[in-house]
Amino acid sequence: MKAFASAALALLLAGLAAVLAWTVTRPVTPGRDVPALIAGALDVSGVSHPVTAVLLNFRGYDTLLELVVLLIALAGVRCLAPLPPPRGSAPVGGVLRELASLLLPVLVLVAVYLLWAGATRPGGAFQGGALLAAAGILALLAGRDRFLWRLEHRLWPLACLGVAVFLAVAAGTLAAGGVLLGLPSAHAGTLILVIEGFALLSIAVTLVALFLGTGELEDRDP
Amino acid sequence: MSDSVLLPLLVLWPLAGGLAALLAPRIVGLVLVAGTLGNLALGLFLAVTLPGGDPLAHDVGGWGAPLGIALRADGLSAILVLVTAFAAPWLALHASAAYAEPERRYFAGLFLLFLAALNGLFLAGDLFNLYVTLELLGLSAVALAALGGGPAALAASLRYLLATLTGSLAYLLGVALLYRAAGTLDLAQLAGQGTVLPGGAVAFALMVAGLLLKAAVFPLHFWLPPAHANATPPVSAALSGLAVKAPLYLVLRLWLSLYDGAWPLVAELLAALGAAGVLWCSLQAVLQARAKLLVAYSTVAQLGYLLVALALVPAAGLTAYGAFVVLLVSHVLAKAGLFLAVGNLARRARHDRIDGFERVVHHMPLSAGAIALAGVSLMGLPPSGGFSGKWLLLQAGIASGRWWLVAVVLLGGLLAAVYIFKLIEHTFGGSDRPEATALPRRMEWAALALAGSAVGLGFLGQPLLGLLGGVP
């Protein structure tokens, strides 16, 4: 029975793949040239990299909601069981410790650079935040978990900061110009950097907290 | 300041509330009250602003489509925002007594973000923005389903997560195909284009299949009964009442506006799925021994009526469209009230086996009354909203020559009567156990208010259809 179900599923997926392959090879003639539109509006977007312009300006509303998705994921994990207090982990020696002390400053520096570079080339808050989170996890693995206690005590303010700042900008633009996230082009670059800076911090904190997971869940075998 | 500012405010307000609840656990009660009542005020304002004028639109960022995102509200969006906003304060009232710390904080935060997601979805005018709101909605619903429940709730919500993610990805794949072919994501620019774009049919199949999975339409409902039945009562009410309606709303939007209700086969298929769902899941509800599972199966059955009504819109026009909306609104109210009331009974009895419920009508008259009133609407007895909806549905079915529909509606109503009376029998009959602990009265009032409004909706059919306007 199980083999039959697997075979049916495999057949279904193969059919789907074939239909998709056929669809994407058909020629299309979209009436609108979106890359050209983006290039045309880039001058007033506050940044010169098209991806950042789309993410933080043209479709900034989507990005605001994506940051909320991360926050919901964290709340969804944390509501299951409280995290046990950190137990001073055994000292880690040797290669890992040396590697961490070498890599940590570099990772933090590169994360900040990625944020800054996002305005003109590939980079931005999500990439920088992921790197900063990697630095945090590396520090945890290398036994440098003193920051954990501080993080736990300020988890929600830190995790909410990115969305809160973005929301404040959204409300501000709505109140000032009557247009949600209508960033004035003279200040758009600065506003985007501010939004991304706080978003980077919140993304990194959220990812580290998600890595820590929850406390012990009850044996779940209903 | 123009009226269109209402649209972003309806998203920003509950979003800010959700943040406040997570940040300030000490004032969670206040945040829930301000968040849900403020949202209701905005929803009412939208409903009184809309009639007579053109649909409202807000151009986010001022870029215009296809570069930017548009928010739009027509009669359908306004009604859905309003019914969500009306149900939310009652659910919050019930939750304020149902949860202790720290669950209350997480409930308040997640519930307000869930409201923001629903408002965002009902007001979105952009295919990708709709995907983002679907993700927000799905994740917040999954987190709520796991909240404060035991191992069974955790396992059920994991299954819910996998189902909802699969649905979202199928939808996203369809969106990508449409974007490739049209170079825009804007619903208004895509209106009527779906059938002529290369790959349009494949995109439609992917999007609708994903959304039907997310809406738990028969036979894709496998994840719903365990997830809704094992969650805590305010969450079950929010999920069964509100969360599953959003993907169905989106199916309606896509099919009727992007695809102009195209392909007769689609209508036949949707009607067949709906009718099969009504009959099969009503029967399943009758066979359940656990009250919450009974109510959850009833949800899948009632979703079947919505699907049948939707299928008839191209043939029967405004009558079927009105049936869809009246049935949807009355099911939101009746099901939320019923889940809260059954939750109250289960909390008093400390289990939800129907034959183990004792006679509670003396001790919990309001909850018992809520079950009866919600039952009136679910069975489709006059003067309830459920009756008005089924009446319109029958008219639409007869007008489009689908006589078999009469049999489905009658049989579905009969089966609903059987499962509702199964609940009522043990609430009004059974043995008495007066020493059981009493519940805070506000938990009962919340259930009664929602169930009562489902019946009261029967008198508000005309204003509701007036606000709805024409078929999109």
Interface residues (C-beta under 8 A of the other chain):
Chain A: V19 L20 T23 V24 R26 P27 V28 P30 G31 R32 D33 V34 L37 I38 A41 N57 F58 R59 G60 Y61 D62 L65 E66 V68 V69 L71 I72 A73 A75 G76 R78 C79 L80 P82 W156 P157 A159 C160 V163 A164 L167 A170 A171 L174 G177 G178 V179 L180 L181 G182 L183 L217 E218 D219 R220 D221 P222
Chain B: M1 S2 V5 P8 L9 L12 L15 A16 G18 L19 L22 L23 H58 D59 V60 G61 G62 W63 P66 L67 G68 I69 L71 P102 E103 Y106 G109 L110 L113 A116 G120 F128 N129 V132 T133 E135 L136 L139 S140 V142 A143 A146 L147 G148 G150 P151 A152 L154 A155 L173 L177 R180 A181 A182 G183 T184 L197 P198 G199 V202 A203
